[in-house]
Amino acid sequence: MSSKFIAYSGYEYDVTGELWSNAIISLDTNTLLNTYKMTPDARSQFLRVLQTFKNRLWMPYQVGKEFYFNRQFVIETELKSLQNSKQYFKNGLDALVTGVEKSAIRFRSQLAADLQNELNELKEKLSIMIDKCPDKMDRKEYFDGPLLKAEDPISKGIFEIFGDNVGDGFHPVELLKIYEEGNKRYALSIPPGFKDAVNKEDYRKYGDLVIWKELMEKATEESKPIIFITDDVKPDWWVRYNELKRPHPELLNEFYRISGQYVQIYTYNEFIDQATKLIIDFPESAKAVEEINSINEVEREEQVQSEMFTPKPGDIYNIVDKFDNFDHRIRQALLFDTLENGSYYAFPITTRRDLFTLKFPTINCAGKLAAVLVDRKILVRSEDLRAYYDRIDQQQLLKVLTNTKM
């Protein structure tokens, strides 16, 4: 097969060998933030793995920016999660004691008394153990009163390993161009990042695309391939065939065509699996792998739930208009009625402002003022829906519907 299609057919052995011997190694924000979700032992293993590749590590500026932007949320979530787990366990003990008390009439009186005594002693003993158990994370290491410290033990450990191997990022003017490109790419479901249009607002939904652009620029400047490690499980990074998963071939193809270099994308566990096979005296990492597996399983379940999201009136989607088998275009449409067969009635919207569109009701859509073409009701099938675009509140939707008889 022609080497021009290597991104689709799969990398050959010599390409993989070149990647592992020479590639710059970069980690996504989510993989680095997972360190806050690990036990101390697993975290130490994770950092030792990074230390092993210290001379080859490089962090896109966008990754560092997202790391610090999301750090407080992750820390607070983990602290709250452990507190909730402790309370949940205590509630379980209380329920067990109460259950025996309520069922005492079914036992012989002596047996009921013995069970209650044993359970009360066990409850007291386990409650003391739970209370003495330190939080997985000590709040004082991360917060100075109510304020998050500028640096904490985990972030310090990570950035000491990376040192100066951090990108400079893009100029604001360059970022605006990337956001504009991202708007067009996401409308066509071009990876990476188009799934983030569903649950992220404003410029943050283009974060994956910014990282991707930085990686390609770095590969071009250094004339070196890239190994990129991400635990993002969404289909804007991966394609799946039943149980098989591989990096999205459009990403591999774009990377090579723009930078002239290869890129390989791994989850952290896949990366460790390959490293263990190829590198002599690779540090122990079983605990870190086990915990990241658990973390990712929870996130995969959350992703499945998010993919079950049902479009409803007030949602604005990128839809595909098919004129024939070959010609089609992407545009935005406001859903206003759901039909029993899974289709929707919708109004096209446009941000174009002229004498024609001024007569139509307007809505605030993705930070812009858009006209709703209420004279052009269209039928949209589920298969015509592309990326989620925005949602308007019921008041705006009602305003639109009251103007349909123009």
Residue pairs with C-beta under 8 A, 6 or more apart in sequence:
1 9
6 12
6 15
6 252
6 256
7 249
7 250
7 251
7 252
7 253
7 256
8 249
8 253
10 246
11 19
11 262
11 264
15 262
16 264
18 225
18 262
19 225
19 227
19 262
19 264
20 227
20 274
20 278
22 224
22 225
23 56
23 224
23 225
23 226
23 227
23 262
23 264
24 56
24 57
24 58
24 218
24 219
24 222
24 224
24 225
24 226
24 227
25 53
25 56
25 57
25 58
25 226
25 227
25 229
26 57
26 58
26 59
26 60
26 63
26 215
26 218
26 226
26 227
26 228
26 229
27 57
27 59
27 63
27 228
27 229
27 230
28 63
28 211
28 228
28 229
28 230
28 231
28 232
29 62
29 63
29 66
29 67
29 70
29 207
29 211
30 230
30 231
30 232
31 229
31 230
31 231
31 268
32 63
32 67
32 158
33 67
33 70
33 71
33 74
34 46
34 231
34 268
34 292
34 295
35 43
35 46
35 47
35 154
35 158
36 71
36 74
36 75
36 78
36 137
36 154
37 74
37 78
37 291
37 295
38 46
38 288
38 291
38 292
38 295
39 136
39 287
39 291
41 287
42 287
42 288
42 290
42 291
42 292
43 154
43 288
45 283
45 284
45 285
45 286
45 287
45 288
46 285
46 288
47 157
47 158
47 161
48 283
48 284
48 285
49 272
49 275
49 283
49 285
49 288
50 57
50 158
50 161
50 162
51 161
52 279
52 282
52 283
54 161
54 163
57 161
57 162
57 165
58 162
58 165
58 166
58 167
58 218
59 162
59 165
59 166
59 167
60 167
60 169
60 210
60 211
60 214
60 215
60 218
61 166
61 167
61 168
61 169
61 170
61 214
62 167
62 169
62 207
62 210
62 211
62 214
63 211
64 159
64 166
65 169
66 207
67 155
67 158
68 155
71 148
71 152
71 155
72 148
75 137
75 142
75 148
75 152
78 136
78 137
79 135
79 137
79 139
82 135
82 136
82 137
83 135
86 130
86 131
86 133
89 126
89 130
90 127
90 130
93 122
93 123
93 126
93 127
94 123
96 119
96 123
97 116
97 119
97 120
97 123
100 112
100 115
100 116
100 119
101 116
103 112
104 112
104 116
107 115
141 149
141 152
141 153
142 148
142 149
142 152
143 149
167 214
167 218
169 214
170 178
170 210
170 213
170 214
175 203
175 210
178 206
178 209
178 210
178 213
179 203
179 206
181 209
182 193
182 205
182 206
182 209
185 193
185 194
185 209
186 193
186 194
186 197
186 205
186 318
186 387
187 318
187 330
187 386
187 387
188 330
188 386
189 236
189 386
189 387
190 250
191 236
191 237
191 248
191 250
191 251
192 208
192 209
192 211
192 212
192 236
192 237
192 248
192 251
193 205
193 206
193 207
193 208
193 209
193 212
193 236
194 236
194 387
195 234
195 235
195 236
195 387
196 204
196 205
196 206
196 207
196 208
196 234
196 236
197 205
197 387
197 388
197 389
198 306
198 309
198 387
198 388
199 306
200 207
202 367
208 232
208 236
208 237
212 251
215 226
215 228
215 255
215 263
216 254
216 255
216 258
216 259
217 259
218 226
219 225
219 226
219 255
219 259
219 260
219 261
219 263
220 258
220 259
220 260
220 261
223 260
223 261
224 261
225 261
225 262
225 263
225 264
226 255
226 261
226 262
226 263
226 264
227 263
227 264
227 266
227 271
228 263
228 264
228 265
228 266
229 265
229 266
229 267
229 268
229 271
230 237
230 265
230 266
230 267
231 267
231 268
231 292
231 295
231 296
231 299
233 296
233 299
233 300
233 303
234 303
235 248
236 248
237 247
237 248
237 251
237 265
238 245
238 246
238 247
238 248
238 265
239 245
239 246
239 247
239 248
239 249
247 264
247 265
251 263
251 265
252 262
252 263
252 265
255 261
255 262
255 263
256 262
256 263
266 274
267 296
268 288
268 289
268 292
269 289
269 292
269 293
269 296
272 285
272 288
272 289
275 282
276 282
276 285
309 388
311 317
311 335
311 338
311 344
311 382
311 385
311 388
312 335
312 338
313 335
313 336
313 337
313 338
313 397
314 334
314 335
314 336
314 391
314 392
314 393
314 394
314 396
314 397
315 334
315 335
315 388
315 390
315 391
316 332
316 333
316 334
316 335
316 349
316 365
316 366
316 388
316 389
316 390
316 391
316 392
317 332
317 333
317 335
317 346
317 380
317 385
317 386
317 387
317 388
317 389
318 330
318 331
318 332
318 385
318 386
318 387
318 388
318 389
319 330
319 331
319 332
319 333
319 346
319 380
319 384
319 385
319 386
320 328
320 329
320 330
320 384
320 386
321 328
321 329
321 330
321 331
321 384
322 328
322 384
323 329
330 386
331 348
331 350
332 348
332 349
332 350
332 365
332 370
332 389
333 346
333 347
333 348
333 349
333 378
333 380
334 346
334 347
334 348
334 349
334 363
334 372
334 392
334 397
334 400
335 344
335 345
335 346
335 380
336 344
336 345
336 346
336 347
336 397
336 400
336 401
337 344
337 345
338 344
339 345
342 381
342 382
343 379
343 380
343 381
343 382
344 379
344 380
345 377
345 378
345 379
345 380
346 377
346 378
346 379
346 380
347 372
347 373
347 374
347 376
347 377
347 378
347 400
348 372
348 373
348 376
348 378
349 363
349 365
349 370
349 371
349 372
349 373
350 357
350 370
350 371
350 373
351 365
351 368
351 369
351 370
351 371
352 371
353 369
353 371
357 371
357 373
358 371
359 406
360 371
360 372
360 373
360 374
360 375
360 403
360 406
361 371
361 372
361 374
361 399
361 400
361 403
362 369
362 370
362 371
362 372
363 369
363 370
363 372
363 392
363 396
363 399
363 400
364 370
364 392
364 396
365 389
365 390
365 392
366 389
366 390
372 400
372 403
374 400
374 403
374 404
374 406
375 406
377 404
